[in-house]
Amino acid sequence: MRTLGFAPVQVRQGMKKAPDGRAFAMHEIRFQKLGTAWADQTRELGQIVPEAIFRNSHDRTSGADMGAGLKRLVCLNGMTVMDSAMRFAVRHTGRELTGNFLNAVNAIAGQFARVVDTARAWQKLELSSEQMRQFSQEAVRLRGTTIAVEQHNVLFARRPLDRGMDLWSVFNRAQENLTRGGAQGRSPGGAWRTVPGIKSLAVDIDFNKKLWAEAAKLADTVQSAPRSVVVA
């Protein structure tokens, strides 16, 4: 990766219940490309940095693949891009391993501008109160919790920078509150419960991808909606 100008910035590993299986658990390595406008710019709150993400497990319970992601520096929450055009399977056996891996890395790097442009486009899409309500409900459903979390807890802004009704701000608030945990709601029995943070790497990846896909679907809806024309 260094020969292609990438440097590792984060490593995560999943957990296996059996001690002898931990060495074969799913693992994830996130890389940032050096010498780019994103890597060289002064780090600021809210800055978006694209990353190449490699995932694999040595016991082959999950296939190796390379994908694109975004790092939002304000809270360091990595968001996985769902778009299938930005994910590439990598065969990790056989003589073609190196070539397949390098091809995937180069393909992902070529998509970085598109990923960042998507995030910036979402910053310009203002949502209605009803759209935010529906998105928060869908986010809770995708999280897979039985706790009925109300919209104001799903979309609670942990910092002034995240306040706003644009899709990017709403997406980030829902992503952080349901991934890190802390959002409160009622259990099926009526008791107050707190949504726990996600500890499983596989669950974290799955939730991030599904939430990104849901936001992308909402973006298409907002962009295709007819705009009212004010006649003077």
Biotite code that builds the C-alpha atoms (Angstrom):
import biotite.structure as struc

atoms = struc.array([
    struc.Atom([0.000, 0.000, 0.000], chain_id="A", res_id=1, res_name="MET", atom_name="CA", element="C"),
    struc.Atom([2.837, 2.418, 0.741], chain_id="A", res_id=2, res_name="ARG", atom_name="CA", element="C"),
    struc.Atom([4.190, 1.929, -2.757], chain_id="A", res_id=3, res_name="THR", atom_name="CA", element="C"),
    struc.Atom([0.829, 3.244, -3.999], chain_id="A", res_id=4, res_name="LEU", atom_name="CA", element="C"),
    struc.Atom([0.997, 6.229, -1.660], chain_id="A", res_id=5, res_name="GLY", atom_name="CA", element="C"),
    struc.Atom([-1.344, 4.934, 1.075], chain_id="A", res_id=6, res_name="PHE", atom_name="CA", element="C"),
    struc.Atom([-0.682, 4.886, 4.808], chain_id="A", res_id=7, res_name="ALA", atom_name="CA", element="C"),
    struc.Atom([-2.680, 2.908, 7.431], chain_id="A", res_id=8, res_name="PRO", atom_name="CA", element="C"),
    struc.Atom([-4.595, 5.114, 9.865], chain_id="A", res_id=9, res_name="VAL", atom_name="CA", element="C"),
    struc.Atom([-6.823, 2.671, 11.765], chain_id="A", res_id=10, res_name="GLN", atom_name="CA", element="C"),
    struc.Atom([-7.050, -1.063, 12.441], chain_id="A", res_id=11, res_name="VAL", atom_name="CA", element="C"),
    struc.Atom([-10.055, -2.873, 13.917], chain_id="A", res_id=12, res_name="ARG", atom_name="CA", element="C"),
    struc.Atom([-10.660, -6.548, 14.603], chain_id="A", res_id=13, res_name="GLN", atom_name="CA", element="C"),
    struc.Atom([-13.821, -8.481, 15.322], chain_id="A", res_id=14, res_name="GLY", atom_name="CA", element="C"),
    struc.Atom([-14.221, -10.841, 18.251], chain_id="A", res_id=15, res_name="MET", atom_name="CA", element="C"),
    struc.Atom([-14.530, -14.619, 18.342], chain_id="A", res_id=16, res_name="LYS", atom_name="CA", element="C"),
    struc.Atom([-15.963, -16.385, 21.378], chain_id="A", res_id=17, res_name="LYS", atom_name="CA", element="C"),
    struc.Atom([-13.469, -19.234, 21.192], chain_id="A", res_id=18, res_name="ALA", atom_name="CA", element="C"),
    struc.Atom([-9.918, -18.116, 22.146], chain_id="A", res_id=19, res_name="PRO", atom_name="CA", element="C"),
    struc.Atom([-8.381, -20.233, 19.385], chain_id="A", res_id=20, res_name="ASP", atom_name="CA", element="C"),
    struc.Atom([-10.516, -18.457, 16.794], chain_id="A", res_id=21, res_name="GLY", atom_name="CA", element="C"),
    struc.Atom([-9.566, -14.874, 17.615], chain_id="A", res_id=22, res_name="ARG", atom_name="CA", element="C"),
    struc.Atom([-6.552, -14.938, 15.325], chain_id="A", res_id=23, res_name="ALA", atom_name="CA", element="C"),
    struc.Atom([-8.923, -15.647, 12.421], chain_id="A", res_id=24, res_name="PHE", atom_name="CA", element="C"),
    struc.Atom([-11.585, -13.020, 13.214], chain_id="A", res_id=25, res_name="ALA", atom_name="CA", element="C"),
    struc.Atom([-12.690, -10.410, 10.689], chain_id="A", res_id=26, res_name="MET", atom_name="CA", element="C"),
    struc.Atom([-10.345, -7.457, 10.577], chain_id="A", res_id=27, res_name="HIS", atom_name="CA", element="C"),
    struc.Atom([-10.454, -4.053, 8.939], chain_id="A", res_id=28, res_name="GLU", atom_name="CA", element="C"),
    struc.Atom([-7.634, -1.719, 7.945], chain_id="A", res_id=29, res_name="ILE", atom_name="CA", element="C"),
    struc.Atom([-8.355, 1.862, 6.865], chain_id="A", res_id=30, res_name="ARG", atom_name="CA", element="C"),
    struc.Atom([-5.877, 3.717, 4.637], chain_id="A", res_id=31, res_name="PHE", atom_name="CA", element="C"),
    struc.Atom([-5.554, 7.349, 3.606], chain_id="A", res_id=32, res_name="GLN", atom_name="CA", element="C"),
    struc.Atom([-3.764, 8.387, 0.438], chain_id="A", res_id=33, res_name="LYS", atom_name="CA", element="C"),
    struc.Atom([-0.800, 10.668, 1.037], chain_id="A", res_id=34, res_name="LEU", atom_name="CA", element="C"),
    struc.Atom([-0.007, 13.624, -1.170], chain_id="A", res_id=35, res_name="GLY", atom_name="CA", element="C"),
    struc.Atom([-3.653, 14.457, -1.940], chain_id="A", res_id=36, res_name="THR", atom_name="CA", element="C"),
    struc.Atom([-5.637, 17.609, -1.330], chain_id="A", res_id=37, res_name="ALA", atom_name="CA", element="C"),
    struc.Atom([-7.567, 15.799, 1.414], chain_id="A", res_id=38, res_name="TRP", atom_name="CA", element="C"),
    struc.Atom([-4.495, 14.494, 3.232], chain_id="A", res_id=39, res_name="ALA", atom_name="CA", element="C"),
    struc.Atom([-2.437, 17.696, 2.935], chain_id="A", res_id=40, res_name="ASP", atom_name="CA", element="C"),
    struc.Atom([-5.065, 20.238, 3.923], chain_id="A", res_id=41, res_name="GLN", atom_name="CA", element="C"),
    struc.Atom([-5.209, 21.748, 7.402], chain_id="A", res_id=42, res_name="THR", atom_name="CA", element="C"),
    struc.Atom([-7.380, 19.586, 9.621], chain_id="A", res_id=43, res_name="ARG", atom_name="CA", element="C"),
    struc.Atom([-10.592, 21.363, 10.597], chain_id="A", res_id=44, res_name="GLU", atom_name="CA", element="C"),
    struc.Atom([-13.786, 20.476, 12.411], chain_id="A", res_id=45, res_name="LEU", atom_name="CA", element="C"),
    struc.Atom([-16.192, 18.726, 10.104], chain_id="A", res_id=46, res_name="GLY", atom_name="CA", element="C"),
    struc.Atom([-13.539, 17.951, 7.513], chain_id="A", res_id=47, res_name="GLN", atom_name="CA", element="C"),
    struc.Atom([-14.294, 14.946, 5.315], chain_id="A", res_id=48, res_name="ILE", atom_name="CA", element="C"),
    struc.Atom([-11.402, 12.637, 4.399], chain_id="A", res_id=49, res_name="VAL", atom_name="CA", element="C"),
    struc.Atom([-11.882, 9.683, 2.003], chain_id="A", res_id=50, res_name="PRO", atom_name="CA", element="C"),
    struc.Atom([-10.307, 6.355, 2.917], chain_id="A", res_id=51, res_name="GLU", atom_name="CA", element="C"),
    struc.Atom([-9.668, 2.975, 1.337], chain_id="A", res_id=52, res_name="ALA", atom_name="CA", element="C"),
    struc.Atom([-10.965, 0.173, 3.560], chain_id="A", res_id=53, res_name="ILE", atom_name="CA", element="C"),
    struc.Atom([-9.671, -3.401, 3.358], chain_id="A", res_id=54, res_name="PHE", atom_name="CA", element="C"),
    struc.Atom([-11.546, -6.204, 5.142], chain_id="A", res_id=55, res_name="ARG", atom_name="CA", element="C"),
    struc.Atom([-10.712, -9.870, 5.441], chain_id="A", res_id=56, res_name="ASN", atom_name="CA", element="C"),
    struc.Atom([-10.806, -12.868, 7.773], chain_id="A", res_id=57, res_name="SER", atom_name="CA", element="C"),
    struc.Atom([-8.155, -15.580, 7.737], chain_id="A", res_id=58, res_name="HIS", atom_name="CA", element="C"),
    struc.Atom([-10.669, -18.403, 8.194], chain_id="A", res_id=59, res_name="ASP", atom_name="CA", element="C"),
    struc.Atom([-12.539, -17.267, 5.039], chain_id="A", res_id=60, res_name="ARG", atom_name="CA", element="C"),
    struc.Atom([-15.828, -16.763, 6.905], chain_id="A", res_id=61, res_name="THR", atom_name="CA", element="C"),
    struc.Atom([-15.928, -13.380, 5.168], chain_id="A", res_id=62, res_name="SER", atom_name="CA", element="C"),
    struc.Atom([-14.492, -12.630, 1.751], chain_id="A", res_id=63, res_name="GLY", atom_name="CA", element="C"),
    struc.Atom([-11.743, -10.086, 1.274], chain_id="A", res_id=64, res_name="ALA", atom_name="CA", element="C"),
    struc.Atom([-12.882, -6.837, -0.243], chain_id="A", res_id=65, res_name="ASP", atom_name="CA", element="C"),
    struc.Atom([-11.786, -3.256, -0.722], chain_id="A", res_id=66, res_name="MET", atom_name="CA", element="C"),
    struc.Atom([-14.206, -0.370, -0.284], chain_id="A", res_id=67, res_name="GLY", atom_name="CA", element="C"),
    struc.Atom([-14.380, 3.386, 0.087], chain_id="A", res_id=68, res_name="ALA", atom_name="CA", element="C"),
    struc.Atom([-15.261, 5.224, 3.251], chain_id="A", res_id=69, res_name="GLY", atom_name="CA", element="C"),
    struc.Atom([-15.309, 8.666, 4.813], chain_id="A", res_id=70, res_name="LEU", atom_name="CA", element="C"),
    struc.Atom([-13.694, 9.886, 7.998], chain_id="A", res_id=71, res_name="LYS", atom_name="CA", element="C"),
    struc.Atom([-15.394, 12.849, 9.619], chain_id="A", res_id=72, res_name="ARG", atom_name="CA", element="C"),
    struc.Atom([-12.766, 14.415, 11.835], chain_id="A", res_id=73, res_name="LEU", atom_name="CA", element="C"),
    struc.Atom([-15.091, 16.041, 14.323], chain_id="A", res_id=74, res_name="VAL", atom_name="CA", element="C"),
    struc.Atom([-16.032, 12.758, 15.947], chain_id="A", res_id=75, res_name="CYS", atom_name="CA", element="C"),
    struc.Atom([-13.837, 10.229, 14.146], chain_id="A", res_id=76, res_name="LEU", atom_name="CA", element="C"),
    struc.Atom([-16.767, 8.084, 13.104], chain_id="A", res_id=77, res_name="ASN", atom_name="CA", element="C"),
    struc.Atom([-15.936, 6.128, 9.984], chain_id="A", res_id=78, res_name="GLY", atom_name="CA", element="C"),
    struc.Atom([-18.804, 5.764, 7.571], chain_id="A", res_id=79, res_name="MET", atom_name="CA", element="C"),
    struc.Atom([-18.799, 3.011, 4.997], chain_id="A", res_id=80, res_name="THR", atom_name="CA", element="C"),
    struc.Atom([-19.964, 3.803, 1.494], chain_id="A", res_id=81, res_name="VAL", atom_name="CA", element="C"),
    struc.Atom([-22.682, 1.429, 0.316], chain_id="A", res_id=82, res_name="MET", atom_name="CA", element="C"),
    struc.Atom([-22.519, 2.142, -3.424], chain_id="A", res_id=83, res_name="ASP", atom_name="CA", element="C"),
    struc.Atom([-21.667, -1.181, -5.088], chain_id="A", res_id=84, res_name="SER", atom_name="CA", element="C"),
    struc.Atom([-19.543, 0.680, -7.629], chain_id="A", res_id=85, res_name="ALA", atom_name="CA", element="C"),
    struc.Atom([-17.177, 1.524, -4.796], chain_id="A", res_id=86, res_name="MET", atom_name="CA", element="C"),
    struc.Atom([-16.667, -1.994, -3.445], chain_id="A", res_id=87, res_name="ARG", atom_name="CA", element="C"),
    struc.Atom([-14.451, -4.591, -5.053], chain_id="A", res_id=88, res_name="PHE", atom_name="CA", element="C"),
    struc.Atom([-14.060, -8.243, -4.095], chain_id="A", res_id=89, res_name="ALA", atom_name="CA", element="C"),
    struc.Atom([-10.457, -9.382, -3.778], chain_id="A", res_id=90, res_name="VAL", atom_name="CA", element="C"),
    struc.Atom([-9.485, -13.031, -4.107], chain_id="A", res_id=91, res_name="ARG", atom_name="CA", element="C"),
    struc.Atom([-6.942, -13.646, -1.363], chain_id="A", res_id=92, res_name="HIS", atom_name="CA", element="C"),
    struc.Atom([-5.662, -16.956, -2.697], chain_id="A", res_id=93, res_name="THR", atom_name="CA", element="C"),
    struc.Atom([-3.757, -17.929, -5.786], chain_id="A", res_id=94, res_name="GLY", atom_name="CA", element="C"),
    struc.Atom([-1.074, -16.342, -7.889], chain_id="A", res_id=95, res_name="ARG", atom_name="CA", element="C"),
    struc.Atom([-3.143, -13.314, -8.869], chain_id="A", res_id=96, res_name="GLU", atom_name="CA", element="C"),
    struc.Atom([-3.477, -12.008, -5.289], chain_id="A", res_id=97, res_name="LEU", atom_name="CA", element="C"),
    struc.Atom([-1.113, -9.045, -5.670], chain_id="A", res_id=98, res_name="THR", atom_name="CA", element="C"),
    struc.Atom([-2.492, -7.948, -9.024], chain_id="A", res_id=99, res_name="GLY", atom_name="CA", element="C"),
    struc.Atom([-6.112, -8.195, -7.905], chain_id="A", res_id=100, res_name="ASN", atom_name="CA", element="C"),
    struc.Atom([-5.379, -6.278, -4.718], chain_id="A", res_id=101, res_name="PHE", atom_name="CA", element="C"),
    struc.Atom([-3.547, -3.445, -6.489], chain_id="A", res_id=102, res_name="LEU", atom_name="CA", element="C"),
    struc.Atom([-6.285, -3.163, -9.107], chain_id="A", res_id=103, res_name="ASN", atom_name="CA", element="C"),
    struc.Atom([-8.896, -2.838, -6.376], chain_id="A", res_id=104, res_name="ALA", atom_name="CA", element="C"),
    struc.Atom([-6.869, -0.180, -4.552], chain_id="A", res_id=105, res_name="VAL", atom_name="CA", element="C"),
    struc.Atom([-6.442, 1.880, -7.712], chain_id="A", res_id=106, res_name="ASN", atom_name="CA", element="C"),
    struc.Atom([-10.144, 1.557, -8.533], chain_id="A", res_id=107, res_name="ALA", atom_name="CA", element="C"),
    struc.Atom([-11.126, 2.771, -5.065], chain_id="A", res_id=108, res_name="ILE", atom_name="CA", element="C"),
    struc.Atom([-8.724, 5.711, -5.239], chain_id="A", res_id=109, res_name="ALA", atom_name="CA", element="C"),
    struc.Atom([-10.371, 6.734, -8.481], chain_id="A", res_id=110, res_name="GLY", atom_name="CA", element="C"),
    struc.Atom([-13.737, 6.980, -6.672], chain_id="A", res_id=111, res_name="GLN", atom_name="CA", element="C"),
    struc.Atom([-12.559, 9.267, -3.844], chain_id="A", res_id=112, res_name="PHE", atom_name="CA", element="C"),
    struc.Atom([-13.742, 12.492, -5.492], chain_id="A", res_id=113, res_name="ALA", atom_name="CA", element="C"),
    struc.Atom([-17.169, 10.958, -6.087], chain_id="A", res_id=114, res_name="ARG", atom_name="CA", element="C"),
    struc.Atom([-17.493, 9.955, -2.431], chain_id="A", res_id=115, res_name="VAL", atom_name="CA", element="C"),
    struc.Atom([-16.624, 13.435, -1.175], chain_id="A", res_id=116, res_name="VAL", atom_name="CA", element="C"),
    struc.Atom([-18.922, 15.056, -3.753], chain_id="A", res_id=117, res_name="ASP", atom_name="CA", element="C"),
    struc.Atom([-21.788, 12.909, -2.476], chain_id="A", res_id=118, res_name="THR", atom_name="CA", element="C"),
    struc.Atom([-21.271, 14.115, 1.094], chain_id="A", res_id=119, res_name="ALA", atom_name="CA", element="C"),
    struc.Atom([-21.080, 17.742, -0.032], chain_id="A", res_id=120, res_name="ARG", atom_name="CA", element="C"),
    struc.Atom([-24.240, 17.363, -2.099], chain_id="A", res_id=121, res_name="ALA", atom_name="CA", element="C"),
    struc.Atom([-26.087, 16.041, 0.952], chain_id="A", res_id=122, res_name="TRP", atom_name="CA", element="C"),
    struc.Atom([-25.045, 19.164, 2.861], chain_id="A", res_id=123, res_name="GLN", atom_name="CA", element="C"),
    struc.Atom([-27.171, 21.188, 0.430], chain_id="A", res_id=124, res_name="LYS", atom_name="CA", element="C"),
    struc.Atom([-30.309, 19.047, 0.740], chain_id="A", res_id=125, res_name="LEU", atom_name="CA", element="C"),
    struc.Atom([-32.680, 20.480, 3.352], chain_id="A", res_id=126, res_name="GLU", atom_name="CA", element="C"),
    struc.Atom([-35.122, 17.966, 4.825], chain_id="A", res_id=127, res_name="LEU", atom_name="CA", element="C"),
    struc.Atom([-38.633, 18.549, 6.013], chain_id="A", res_id=128, res_name="SER", atom_name="CA", element="C"),
    struc.Atom([-39.700, 17.633, 9.544], chain_id="A", res_id=129, res_name="SER", atom_name="CA", element="C"),
    struc.Atom([-41.582, 14.632, 8.160], chain_id="A", res_id=130, res_name="GLU", atom_name="CA", element="C"),
    struc.Atom([-38.554, 13.425, 6.187], chain_id="A", res_id=131, res_name="GLN", atom_name="CA", element="C"),
    struc.Atom([-36.381, 13.643, 9.311], chain_id="A", res_id=132, res_name="MET", atom_name="CA", element="C"),
    struc.Atom([-38.985, 11.728, 11.310], chain_id="A", res_id=133, res_name="ARG", atom_name="CA", element="C"),
    struc.Atom([-39.176, 8.960, 8.721], chain_id="A", res_id=134, res_name="GLN", atom_name="CA", element="C"),
    struc.Atom([-35.397, 8.736, 8.429], chain_id="A", res_id=135, res_name="PHE", atom_name="CA", element="C"),
    struc.Atom([-34.954, 8.481, 12.206], chain_id="A", res_id=136, res_name="SER", atom_name="CA", element="C"),
    struc.Atom([-37.549, 5.692, 12.372], chain_id="A", res_id=137, res_name="GLN", atom_name="CA", element="C"),
    struc.Atom([-35.843, 3.791, 9.580], chain_id="A", res_id=138, res_name="GLU", atom_name="CA", element="C"),
    struc.Atom([-32.451, 4.254, 11.265], chain_id="A", res_id=139, res_name="ALA", atom_name="CA", element="C"),
    struc.Atom([-33.795, 2.666, 14.471], chain_id="A", res_id=140, res_name="VAL", atom_name="CA", element="C"),
    struc.Atom([-35.227, -0.232, 12.467], chain_id="A", res_id=141, res_name="ARG", atom_name="CA", element="C"),
    struc.Atom([-31.888, -0.789, 10.703], chain_id="A", res_id=142, res_name="LEU", atom_name="CA", element="C"),
    struc.Atom([-30.114, -0.722, 14.064], chain_id="A", res_id=143, res_name="ARG", atom_name="CA", element="C"),
    struc.Atom([-32.120, -3.805, 15.013], chain_id="A", res_id=144, res_name="GLY", atom_name="CA", element="C"),
    struc.Atom([-33.088, -2.705, 18.507], chain_id="A", res_id=145, res_name="THR", atom_name="CA", element="C"),
    struc.Atom([-36.419, -3.390, 20.206], chain_id="A", res_id=146, res_name="THR", atom_name="CA", element="C"),
    struc.Atom([-36.129, -0.080, 22.072], chain_id="A", res_id=147, res_name="ILE", atom_name="CA", element="C"),
    struc.Atom([-38.572, 2.526, 20.766], chain_id="A", res_id=148, res_name="ALA", atom_name="CA", element="C"),
    struc.Atom([-36.304, 5.552, 20.400], chain_id="A", res_id=149, res_name="VAL", atom_name="CA", element="C"),
    struc.Atom([-37.987, 8.867, 19.677], chain_id="A", res_id=150, res_name="GLU", atom_name="CA", element="C"),
    struc.Atom([-36.786, 11.177, 16.930], chain_id="A", res_id=151, res_name="GLN", atom_name="CA", element="C"),
    struc.Atom([-35.252, 13.813, 19.218], chain_id="A", res_id=152, res_name="HIS", atom_name="CA", element="C"),
    struc.Atom([-33.000, 11.158, 20.773], chain_id="A", res_id=153, res_name="ASN", atom_name="CA", element="C"),
    struc.Atom([-31.966, 9.657, 17.425], chain_id="A", res_id=154, res_name="VAL", atom_name="CA", element="C"),
    struc.Atom([-31.194, 13.088, 15.974], chain_id="A", res_id=155, res_name="LEU", atom_name="CA", element="C"),
    struc.Atom([-29.733, 14.688, 19.103], chain_id="A", res_id=156, res_name="PHE", atom_name="CA", element="C"),
    struc.Atom([-26.786, 16.962, 18.172], chain_id="A", res_id=157, res_name="ALA", atom_name="CA", element="C"),
    struc.Atom([-23.762, 16.278, 20.357], chain_id="A", res_id=158, res_name="ARG", atom_name="CA", element="C"),
    struc.Atom([-22.028, 19.444, 19.155], chain_id="A", res_id=159, res_name="ARG", atom_name="CA", element="C"),
    struc.Atom([-23.107, 22.763, 17.554], chain_id="A", res_id=160, res_name="PRO", atom_name="CA", element="C"),
    struc.Atom([-21.453, 21.776, 14.266], chain_id="A", res_id=161, res_name="LEU", atom_name="CA", element="C"),
    struc.Atom([-23.981, 18.956, 13.798], chain_id="A", res_id=162, res_name="ASP", atom_name="CA", element="C"),
    struc.Atom([-27.081, 21.099, 14.155], chain_id="A", res_id=163, res_name="ARG", atom_name="CA", element="C"),
    struc.Atom([-28.987, 21.510, 10.941], chain_id="A", res_id=164, res_name="GLY", atom_name="CA", element="C"),
    struc.Atom([-31.780, 20.081, 8.840], chain_id="A", res_id=165, res_name="MET", atom_name="CA", element="C"),
    struc.Atom([-29.629, 19.129, 5.865], chain_id="A", res_id=166, res_name="ASP", atom_name="CA", element="C"),
    struc.Atom([-29.304, 15.444, 5.004], chain_id="A", res_id=167, res_name="LEU", atom_name="CA", element="C"),
    struc.Atom([-25.586, 15.267, 5.861], chain_id="A", res_id=168, res_name="TRP", atom_name="CA", element="C"),
    struc.Atom([-26.148, 16.623, 9.385], chain_id="A", res_id=169, res_name="SER", atom_name="CA", element="C"),
    struc.Atom([-29.179, 14.411, 9.986], chain_id="A", res_id=170, res_name="VAL", atom_name="CA", element="C"),
    struc.Atom([-27.341, 11.343, 8.700], chain_id="A", res_id=171, res_name="PHE", atom_name="CA", element="C"),
    struc.Atom([-24.330, 12.011, 10.933], chain_id="A", res_id=172, res_name="ASN", atom_name="CA", element="C"),
    struc.Atom([-26.436, 12.535, 14.052], chain_id="A", res_id=173, res_name="ARG", atom_name="CA", element="C"),
    struc.Atom([-28.374, 9.304, 13.539], chain_id="A", res_id=174, res_name="ALA", atom_name="CA", element="C"),
    struc.Atom([-25.209, 7.391, 12.686], chain_id="A", res_id=175, res_name="GLN", atom_name="CA", element="C"),
    struc.Atom([-23.311, 8.541, 15.756], chain_id="A", res_id=176, res_name="GLU", atom_name="CA", element="C"),
    struc.Atom([-26.125, 8.208, 18.294], chain_id="A", res_id=177, res_name="ASN", atom_name="CA", element="C"),
    struc.Atom([-27.084, 4.701, 17.186], chain_id="A", res_id=178, res_name="LEU", atom_name="CA", element="C"),
    struc.Atom([-23.507, 3.468, 16.689], chain_id="A", res_id=179, res_name="THR", atom_name="CA", element="C"),
    struc.Atom([-21.925, 4.875, 19.827], chain_id="A", res_id=180, res_name="ARG", atom_name="CA", element="C"),
    struc.Atom([-25.072, 4.272, 21.862], chain_id="A", res_id=181, res_name="GLY", atom_name="CA", element="C"),
    struc.Atom([-26.692, 6.415, 24.518], chain_id="A", res_id=182, res_name="GLY", atom_name="CA", element="C"),
    struc.Atom([-30.039, 7.136, 22.828], chain_id="A", res_id=183, res_name="ALA", atom_name="CA", element="C"),
    struc.Atom([-32.889, 6.416, 25.231], chain_id="A", res_id=184, res_name="GLN", atom_name="CA", element="C"),
    struc.Atom([-36.310, 4.978, 24.593], chain_id="A", res_id=185, res_name="GLY", atom_name="CA", element="C"),
    struc.Atom([-38.964, 2.620, 25.894], chain_id="A", res_id=186, res_name="ARG", atom_name="CA", element="C"),
    struc.Atom([-38.617, -1.151, 25.944], chain_id="A", res_id=187, res_name="SER", atom_name="CA", element="C"),
    struc.Atom([-41.551, -3.339, 24.812], chain_id="A", res_id=188, res_name="PRO", atom_name="CA", element="C"),
    struc.Atom([-42.475, -3.551, 28.496], chain_id="A", res_id=189, res_name="GLY", atom_name="CA", element="C"),
    struc.Atom([-42.545, 0.219, 28.885], chain_id="A", res_id=190, res_name="GLY", atom_name="CA", element="C"),
    struc.Atom([-39.334, 0.643, 30.879], chain_id="A", res_id=191, res_name="ALA", atom_name="CA", element="C"),
    struc.Atom([-36.745, 3.243, 29.954], chain_id="A", res_id=192, res_name="TRP", atom_name="CA", element="C"),
    struc.Atom([-33.739, 1.692, 28.237], chain_id="A", res_id=193, res_name="ARG", atom_name="CA", element="C"),
    struc.Atom([-30.574, 2.983, 26.582], chain_id="A", res_id=194, res_name="THR", atom_name="CA", element="C"),
    struc.Atom([-29.445, 1.751, 23.181], chain_id="A", res_id=195, res_name="VAL", atom_name="CA", element="C"),
    struc.Atom([-25.979, 0.201, 23.713], chain_id="A", res_id=196, res_name="PRO", atom_name="CA", element="C"),
    struc.Atom([-23.029, 1.024, 21.501], chain_id="A", res_id=197, res_name="GLY", atom_name="CA", element="C"),
    struc.Atom([-22.125, -1.368, 18.706], chain_id="A", res_id=198, res_name="ILE", atom_name="CA", element="C"),
    struc.Atom([-19.179, -3.563, 19.679], chain_id="A", res_id=199, res_name="LYS", atom_name="CA", element="C"),
    struc.Atom([-19.212, -6.094, 16.845], chain_id="A", res_id=200, res_name="SER", atom_name="CA", element="C"),
    struc.Atom([-17.170, -5.106, 13.791], chain_id="A", res_id=201, res_name="LEU", atom_name="CA", element="C"),
    struc.Atom([-19.479, -7.057, 11.472], chain_id="A", res_id=202, res_name="ALA", atom_name="CA", element="C"),
    struc.Atom([-22.608, -5.400, 12.911], chain_id="A", res_id=203, res_name="VAL", atom_name="CA", element="C"),
    struc.Atom([-20.985, -1.964, 12.716], chain_id="A", res_id=204, res_name="ASP", atom_name="CA", element="C"),
    struc.Atom([-20.103, -2.454, 9.043], chain_id="A", res_id=205, res_name="ILE", atom_name="CA", element="C"),
    struc.Atom([-23.568, -3.780, 8.193], chain_id="A", res_id=206, res_name="ASP", atom_name="CA", element="C"),
    struc.Atom([-25.390, -0.933, 9.953], chain_id="A", res_id=207, res_name="PHE", atom_name="CA", element="C"),
    struc.Atom([-23.191, 1.745, 8.385], chain_id="A", res_id=208, res_name="ASN", atom_name="CA", element="C"),
    struc.Atom([-23.759, 0.400, 4.888], chain_id="A", res_id=209, res_name="LYS", atom_name="CA", element="C"),
    struc.Atom([-27.518, 0.129, 5.327], chain_id="A", res_id=210, res_name="LYS", atom_name="CA", element="C"),
    struc.Atom([-27.795, 3.601, 6.843], chain_id="A", res_id=211, res_name="LEU", atom_name="CA", element="C"),
    struc.Atom([-25.755, 5.092, 3.980], chain_id="A", res_id=212, res_name="TRP", atom_name="CA", element="C"),
    struc.Atom([-28.031, 3.335, 1.486], chain_id="A", res_id=213, res_name="ALA", atom_name="CA", element="C"),
    struc.Atom([-31.115, 4.706, 3.216], chain_id="A", res_id=214, res_name="GLU", atom_name="CA", element="C"),
    struc.Atom([-29.669, 8.237, 3.147], chain_id="A", res_id=215, res_name="ALA", atom_name="CA", element="C"),
    struc.Atom([-28.824, 7.846, -0.550], chain_id="A", res_id=216, res_name="ALA", atom_name="CA", element="C"),
    struc.Atom([-32.418, 6.779, -1.238], chain_id="A", res_id=217, res_name="LYS", atom_name="CA", element="C"),
    struc.Atom([-33.725, 9.819, 0.637], chain_id="A", res_id=218, res_name="LEU", atom_name="CA", element="C"),
    struc.Atom([-31.339, 12.066, -1.322], chain_id="A", res_id=219, res_name="ALA", atom_name="CA", element="C"),
    struc.Atom([-32.809, 10.765, -4.581], chain_id="A", res_id=220, res_name="ASP", atom_name="CA", element="C"),
    struc.Atom([-36.321, 11.478, -3.294], chain_id="A", res_id=221, res_name="THR", atom_name="CA", element="C"),
    struc.Atom([-35.485, 15.034, -2.239], chain_id="A", res_id=222, res_name="VAL", atom_name="CA", element="C"),
    struc.Atom([-33.645, 15.812, -5.474], chain_id="A", res_id=223, res_name="GLN", atom_name="CA", element="C"),
    struc.Atom([-36.439, 14.467, -7.673], chain_id="A", res_id=224, res_name="SER", atom_name="CA", element="C"),
    struc.Atom([-39.248, 16.262, -5.825], chain_id="A", res_id=225, res_name="ALA", atom_name="CA", element="C"),
    struc.Atom([-40.853, 19.106, -7.805], chain_id="A", res_id=226, res_name="PRO", atom_name="CA", element="C"),
    struc.Atom([-39.896, 22.554, -6.565], chain_id="A", res_id=227, res_name="ARG", atom_name="CA", element="C"),
    struc.Atom([-42.474, 25.242, -6.066], chain_id="A", res_id=228, res_name="SER", atom_name="CA", element="C"),
    struc.Atom([-42.055, 28.321, -8.223], chain_id="A", res_id=229, res_name="VAL", atom_name="CA", element="C"),
    struc.Atom([-42.834, 31.703, -6.751], chain_id="A", res_id=230, res_name="VAL", atom_name="CA", element="C"),
    struc.Atom([-44.432, 34.037, -9.275], chain_id="A", res_id=231, res_name="VAL", atom_name="CA", element="C"),
    struc.Atom([-43.961, 37.717, -8.583], chain_id="A", res_id=232, res_name="ALA", atom_name="CA", element="C"),
])
